[in-house]
Every structure is written in C-alpha cells, then in structure tokens.
C-alpha cells in the first residue's frame, strides 16, 4: 500500500479487517515494525478520535508520532499552482510538503471541505498536493470527500458483530439473506460535509457482503460515484424495516452544495423506530449531537455500538500503517 486515501487503495478488504482484529487481540504483535520511523500527523481542522487512535496505533508499531496543528500552529498554506501569494497564505504546499517528506517516513493529513465550492472540494486538491510533493506515503485522516479510516473501522465493527453473533444477528430470520445495513440521514444544527456518508457508502458497496440501503429526505442525494449499488429510499420507516445495522449520520446537500433544506426532528432515530428493525445495532462516527441526531434512549441502549466502533479506530489505523510500512521496506 503506497497511500491510503480511499477504499481503492485496499486490495483485499477482508484481509485488512482480519489484520485489524488480530491487532485488537494482540496490539503489540509487531511492536518493532516501525522502530526508528517517524509519522507526522497534520491537522487542518479539529480531531479527537482520529488523532488519538492514530497516535496509539503508531506507537503500538514502534513509531514515533508527531502532531502538528496546521490551522493553529503553522503558516496558512497555499495549494493552488502558480498562485500569486499576495493574500493571507504565507507558505506554498510545494515548499512545505517536501520538507515534511524529509522529516517523516509517513505523513497523515486531515483536511476539511469549505462547503462553499463543490468543484474545489471534490477535486481533493489539498491531499493530492501533499501526495504530489511530499515524496512519502500519505494517509488520509479525513479529506474533503472521504474518511477512509472511519469507514474501515465501520466495516471492522460490522464484521466483528456478525462473527460474534452469527445466530443472533439474523434472528428471527430463517432464510439465508445477507445482513441489511441502512445508512440514515439525521437532523443537525448546521451543515456538515458528505465525507463520512460518501466513504461509508463506498466501502460497504466495495465490501459487497450486505444488502445496503441509504435513506434520506428528498434533495439530500449523495454523489453517485460513492452510492452506486445501494438502494435509495426516501421513507425512513420503510428503509429501516428488518435492518441489522443502522448507521446514523447527517450530511448537507450535494447538488445545491452545502445547504440544509430539511431539519425534520422526525428523522432522529428513536427506540420506536428500532422496533421496525431486526433489533439493529446502531452506529455513529461521533461526535454526536444527543437528542438531535440520535436520542439518549438509543445511544444509551444495548443496541448502540458507537463506543465499540470508536474503540476500533486504533486497530483500523494500525492495520493500515502495517501495510504501508511493509510496502516501504
């Protein structure tokens, strides 16, 4: 693995899931793999789970992680080619990225979309420029359109649940139908990017081991390049019927970019809606707005696996770093 930007960088999803779960059982199995290697974690926007889990994963492999908050501690970066830098930007990525390539063996970057210009955001200019100029492997800690470490974590968690509860997960079904996964839009107080929803759709479709449904109000369609293969339903109750997993996430509009049209509280997941499912496990990437996106009664119930899901972030990152370190040898 040369870089980790999307599911397309993974040749075998099941194999990397298996590796992650191996690390969960034995975190220090490869504790010397990254000895004398440095990993740089660059954040252009805030993070908690991504930051901490990637640091822990790197340390479990013997790497030295160094965190740098570009948005707070560094110069404002310019990413456009041939830019006339007479504005607020102080340093061009063409100058900064090669230096990072000298300092580190692996570079991890977290960016964020502006939600103002769809073409700019979906071009993924920021992370592509780091890949172009750093000269070392680059790992996405979230980009303008995708959050691959989160999505790998999600597949790990679903696989883990299915494996540990094979007989229960499909109860009361008596046929051989695959588990049903539903990604449902949720209300929020502000427009959020499509990154997590795009990425989750991309990974579930690539994994190909579930019946996948996406439900959202009309006008909240996602980019078809990520959702193609999923069933799209605008009636949430209909979509939730017999679901084994329900992934809750808000996203803003894609076509009329970055807007909130509907904030209907009826789209919040409740225990009453869980009754429509096959006693589904409920997932969310966190942070979550309680009693806006998800009700307390669901988050604090036995159906919620959001803490398990967040804990698995370490093992997803560790599996990815293992693949990159092995490729670099």
C-alpha positions, 0 to 999 in steps of 0.5 A, a space after each residue: 500500500 503506497 497511500 491510503 486515501 480511499 477504499 481503492 487503495 485496499 486490495 483485499 478488504 477482508 484481509 485488512 479487517 482480519 489484520 485489524 482484529 488480530 491487532 485488537 487481540 494482540 496490539 503489540 504483535 509487531 511492536 518493532 515494525 516501525 522502530 526508528 520511523 517517524 509519522 507526522 500527523 497534520 491537522 487542518 481542522 479539529 480531531 479527537 478520535 482520529 488523532 488519538 487512535 492514530 497516535 496509539 496505533 503508531 506507537 503500538 508499531 514502534 513509531 514515533 508520532 508527531 502532531 502538528 496543528 496546521 490551522 493553529 500552529 503553522 503558516 496558512 498554506 497555499 495549494 493552488 499552482 502558480 498562485 500569486 501569494 499576495 493574500 493571507 497564505 504565507 507558505 506554498 504546499 510545494 515548499 512545505 510538503 517536501 520538507 515534511 517528506 524529509 522529516 517523516 517516513 509517513 505523513 497523515 493529513 486531515 483536511 476539511 471541505 469549505 462547503 462553499 465550492 463543490 468543484 474545489 472540494 471534490 477535486 481533493 486538491 489539498 491531499 493530492 498536493 501533499 501526495 504530489 510533493 511530499 515524496 512519502 506515503 500519505 494517509 488520509 485522516 479525513 479529506 474533503 470527500 472521504 474518511 477512509 479510516 472511519 469507514 474501515 473501522 465501520 466495516 471492522 465493527 460490522 464484521 466483528 458483530 456478525 462473527 460474534 453473533 452469527 445466530 443472533 444477528 439474523 434472528 428471527 430470520 430463517 432464510 439465508 439473506 445477507 445482513 441489511 445495513 441502512 445508512 440514515 440521514 439525521 437532523 443537525 444544527 448546521 451543515 456538515 460535509 458528505 465525507 463520512 456518508 460518501 466513504 461509508 457508502 463506498 466501502 460497504 458497496 466495495 465490501 459487497 457482503 450486505 444488502 445496503 440501503 441509504 435513506 434520506 429526505 428528498 434533495 439530500 442525494 449523495 454523489 453517485 460515484 460513492 452510492 452506486 449499488 445501494 438502494 435509495 429510499 426516501 421513507 425512513 420507516 420503510 428503509 429501516 424495516 428488518 435492518 441489522 445495522 443502522 448507521 446514523 449520520 447527517 450530511 448537507 446537500 450535494 447538488 445545491 452544495 452545502 445547504 440544509 433544506 430539511 431539519 425534520 426532528 422526525 428523522 432522529 432515530 428513536 427506540 420506536 423506530 428500532 422496533 421496525 428493525 431486526 433489533 439493529 445495532 446502531 452506529 455513529 462516527 461521533 461526535 454526536 449531537 444527543 437528542 438531535 441526531 440520535 436520542 439518549 434512549 438509543 445511544 444509551 441502549 444495548 443496541 448502540 455500538 458507537 463506543 465499540 466502533 470508536 474503540 476500533 479506530 486504533 486497530 483500523 489505523 494500525 492495520 493500515 500503517 502495517 501495510 504501508 510500512 511493509 510496502 516501504 521496506 
